[in-house]
Amino acid sequence: MAERKQLILRTIIKEYLKTAQPVSSGGLVEGYKLDISPATVRNEMMELEEAGYIFQPHTSAGRVPTALAYDLYVQNVLVDKKRKLNEKEQRVLNVAFKNDEASRRQVAKIIAEISEGAVFWAFHKNDLYYTGISNLFSQAEFRQFNLVCDVSGIIDRLEEIIAEVFDSLDSGQQVLIGPKNPFGNFLSAVILKYKKDNQTGIFGILGPMRMDYEKNLALVEYLENNLNKI
């Protein structure tokens, strides 16, 4: 993808992550002081839409990123890995890390709060803890009744879904977006599969595709680096 298109797409994603509102060409140029004319931005956005990276939810609306756009965005995030947890977030998690089950639950609750997503922790196939479900329902995407039902259905099947994918997930950090996400094609998941004390575990942050991937990857990386403490 040409550099200018990449810049426009990154800016659309950045704005949509922040506002949850369709992004217009005029809004991009004004809000981000792009040294590109609105007409050029409109043309580039039309080509991005034709390529499947953005779509227009309503005739008079701006554009919204697709799962394909988030895939590309996350690839760049994984390469750069610039985002780190701030000192307060690290301090709260450091205090919570201890070698017992109660501390694991506390760590999960803290990560759910920081990520503003739902968190699950499968210590093995039959030992599942999850928290932060209300965080999903507070997201702009899930205020519609039908999506509330969809999210509720996923939570009801969470243990079943994890059992189905437990062995097939790759080890380490991974991001599953939209159609690639077994937890629901309207969700994204940032996941860590790890081995500790000869047991395999899976930790995951669930949220809308409009999630803060940089922060959530930083949280999962922090967890991976500190698992030896719990």
C-alpha positions as CSV (number, residue, x, y, z in Angstrom):
1,M,0.0,0.0,0.0
2,A,1.3,3.5,-0.9
3,E,2.6,5.6,2.0
4,R,-0.1,8.2,1.6
5,K,-2.9,5.6,1.7
6,Q,-1.3,4.0,4.8
7,L,-1.2,7.4,6.5
8,I,-4.9,8.1,5.8
9,L,-5.9,4.6,6.8
10,R,-3.9,4.8,10.1
11,T,-5.5,8.2,10.8
12,I,-9.0,6.9,10.1
13,I,-8.4,4.0,12.5
14,K,-6.9,6.3,15.2
15,E,-10.0,8.6,15.0
16,Y,-12.5,5.8,15.0
17,L,-10.8,4.1,18.0
18,K,-11.3,7.4,19.8
19,T,-14.8,8.4,18.8
20,A,-16.7,5.3,17.5
21,Q,-18.1,7.6,14.9
22,P,-17.7,7.3,11.1
23,V,-14.8,9.4,9.9
24,S,-15.2,12.0,7.1
25,S,-12.4,13.3,4.8
26,G,-12.9,16.9,6.0
27,G,-12.7,15.8,9.6
28,L,-9.4,14.0,9.0
29,V,-7.8,17.0,7.3
30,E,-8.9,19.5,9.9
31,G,-8.5,17.3,13.0
32,Y,-5.1,15.9,12.2
33,K,-3.6,18.8,10.2
34,L,-2.9,16.6,7.2
35,D,-0.9,18.2,4.5
36,I,-3.3,16.8,1.9
37,S,-6.3,18.4,0.3
38,P,-9.8,17.2,1.2
39,A,-10.4,16.2,-2.4
40,T,-7.2,14.0,-2.4
41,V,-8.3,12.4,0.9
42,R,-11.7,11.7,-0.6
43,N,-10.2,10.0,-3.6
44,E,-7.9,7.9,-1.4
45,M,-10.8,6.9,0.8
46,M,-12.8,5.8,-2.2
47,E,-9.9,3.6,-3.3
48,L,-9.5,2.2,0.3
49,E,-13.2,1.4,0.3
50,E,-12.9,-0.4,-3.0
51,A,-10.0,-2.4,-1.6
52,G,-12.1,-3.4,1.4
53,Y,-10.3,-1.5,4.1
54,I,-13.1,0.9,5.0
55,F,-16.9,1.0,4.5
56,Q,-19.7,3.6,4.7
57,P,-22.4,2.5,7.1
58,H,-24.9,5.0,5.9
59,T,-25.1,7.0,2.7
60,S,-24.5,10.4,4.4
61,A,-21.9,9.0,6.9
62,G,-18.1,8.9,6.9
63,R,-16.1,5.7,6.8
64,V,-15.5,3.0,9.3
65,P,-12.5,0.6,9.3
66,T,-13.1,-3.1,8.4
67,A,-11.5,-6.2,9.9
68,L,-9.0,-6.1,7.0
69,A,-7.9,-2.6,8.1
70,Y,-7.5,-3.7,11.7
71,D,-5.4,-6.7,10.6
72,L,-3.0,-4.4,8.8
73,Y,-2.9,-2.0,11.7
74,V,-2.1,-4.7,14.2
75,Q,0.7,-6.1,12.0
76,N,2.3,-2.7,12.3
77,V,1.7,-2.5,16.0
78,L,3.3,-5.9,16.5
79,V,6.4,-4.8,14.6
80,D,6.7,-1.5,16.4
81,K,5.7,-2.5,20.0
82,K,6.1,1.1,21.1
83,R,3.3,1.1,23.7
84,K,4.2,0.3,27.3
85,L,2.1,0.4,30.4
86,N,2.3,3.6,32.4
87,E,3.8,3.6,35.9
88,K,0.5,3.5,37.7
89,E,-0.7,0.5,35.7
90,Q,2.5,-1.4,36.3
91,R,2.5,-0.5,40.0
92,V,-1.1,-1.8,40.5
93,L,-0.3,-5.0,38.7
94,N,3.0,-5.5,40.5
95,V,1.2,-5.4,43.8
96,A,-1.4,-8.0,42.6
97,F,1.0,-10.6,41.3
98,K,1.4,-13.4,43.8
99,N,1.5,-17.2,43.6
100,D,-2.1,-18.1,44.4
101,E,-5.4,-18.4,42.6
102,A,-6.9,-15.3,44.4
103,S,-4.1,-13.1,43.0
104,R,-4.7,-14.4,39.5
105,R,-8.4,-13.4,39.7
106,Q,-7.3,-10.0,41.0
107,V,-4.8,-9.6,38.1
108,A,-7.6,-10.5,35.6
109,K,-9.9,-7.9,37.2
110,I,-7.2,-5.2,37.0
111,I,-6.4,-6.0,33.3
112,A,-10.2,-5.9,32.5
113,E,-10.4,-2.5,34.1
114,I,-7.3,-1.1,32.3
115,S,-8.3,-2.6,28.9
116,E,-12.0,-1.7,29.3
117,G,-12.7,-5.2,27.9
118,A,-13.8,-8.6,29.2
119,V,-11.0,-10.9,30.3
120,F,-10.9,-14.7,30.5
121,W,-8.2,-16.9,32.0
122,A,-8.2,-20.7,31.3
123,F,-5.6,-22.3,33.5
124,H,-6.3,-25.5,31.6
125,K,-9.3,-26.8,29.7
126,N,-11.6,-27.2,32.7
127,D,-10.5,-24.3,34.9
128,L,-11.9,-21.0,33.6
129,Y,-12.3,-17.6,35.2
130,Y,-13.7,-14.5,33.5
131,T,-14.5,-11.0,34.5
132,G,-15.3,-7.5,33.0
133,I,-18.4,-8.5,31.0
134,S,-20.0,-5.2,31.9
135,N,-17.1,-3.5,30.1
136,L,-18.3,-5.0,26.8
137,F,-21.9,-3.8,27.3
138,S,-20.6,-0.3,28.0
139,Q,-18.9,0.0,24.5
140,A,-20.8,2.0,21.9
141,E,-21.0,-1.0,19.6
142,F,-22.9,-3.1,22.0
143,R,-25.7,-0.8,23.1
144,Q,-28.1,-2.3,20.5
145,F,-30.4,-5.0,21.8
146,N,-29.4,-7.6,19.2
147,L,-25.7,-7.2,19.9
148,V,-26.3,-7.4,23.6
149,C,-27.9,-10.8,22.9
150,D,-24.9,-11.8,20.7
151,V,-22.4,-10.9,23.4
152,S,-24.5,-12.7,26.0
153,G,-24.5,-15.8,23.8
154,I,-20.7,-15.7,23.5
155,I,-20.3,-15.5,27.3
156,D,-22.7,-18.4,27.8
157,R,-20.6,-20.5,25.4
158,L,-17.2,-19.2,26.6
159,E,-16.1,-22.5,28.2
160,E,-17.2,-24.5,25.2
161,I,-15.4,-22.2,22.7
162,I,-12.2,-22.3,24.7
163,A,-12.3,-26.1,24.9
164,E,-12.7,-26.2,21.1
165,V,-9.8,-23.9,20.3
166,F,-7.5,-24.7,23.3
167,D,-5.2,-27.1,21.4
168,S,-5.3,-25.3,18.0
169,L,-4.2,-21.9,19.2
170,D,-0.5,-21.0,18.6
171,S,1.7,-20.5,21.6
172,G,2.6,-16.9,22.5
173,Q,0.8,-13.6,21.8
174,Q,-1.8,-13.4,19.0
175,V,-4.6,-11.1,17.9
176,L,-7.8,-12.6,16.4
177,I,-9.9,-10.1,14.6
178,G,-13.5,-10.3,13.4
179,P,-14.0,-13.3,11.1
180,K,-10.8,-14.9,12.4
181,N,-12.0,-14.7,16.0
182,P,-13.7,-17.9,17.3
183,F,-15.3,-15.8,20.1
184,G,-17.5,-13.9,17.6
185,N,-17.0,-12.2,14.2
186,F,-18.0,-8.9,15.7
187,L,-15.3,-9.1,18.4
188,S,-11.5,-9.0,18.6
189,A,-9.4,-11.0,21.0
190,V,-5.8,-10.4,22.2
191,I,-4.6,-13.7,23.5
192,L,-1.6,-15.2,25.3
193,K,-1.1,-19.0,25.3
194,Y,1.7,-20.0,27.6
195,K,3.1,-23.0,29.5
196,K,3.9,-22.9,33.2
197,D,4.7,-25.7,35.6
198,N,4.0,-28.2,32.8
199,Q,0.5,-26.9,32.3
200,T,-0.8,-24.8,29.4
201,G,-2.9,-21.7,30.0
202,I,-4.7,-19.2,27.8
203,F,-5.3,-15.6,28.8
204,G,-7.5,-13.4,26.6
205,I,-8.9,-9.9,26.4
206,L,-12.2,-9.6,24.5
207,G,-13.5,-6.4,23.0
208,P,-15.0,-4.8,20.0
209,M,-12.9,-4.6,16.8
210,R,-12.5,-1.0,17.8
211,M,-10.3,-1.9,20.7
212,D,-7.0,-0.3,21.8
213,Y,-4.7,-3.0,20.4
214,E,-1.5,-1.3,21.5
215,K,-2.6,-1.1,25.1
216,N,-4.0,-4.6,25.1
217,L,-0.9,-6.1,23.6
218,A,1.2,-4.2,26.2
219,L,-1.0,-5.8,28.9
220,V,-0.6,-9.3,27.5
221,E,3.2,-8.7,27.1
222,Y,3.4,-7.6,30.7
223,L,1.6,-10.7,31.8
224,E,3.8,-13.0,29.8
225,N,6.9,-11.3,31.3
226,N,5.6,-11.7,34.8
227,L,4.0,-15.2,34.8
228,N,6.9,-16.6,36.7
229,K,5.7,-14.6,39.7
230,I,2.3,-16.3,40.0
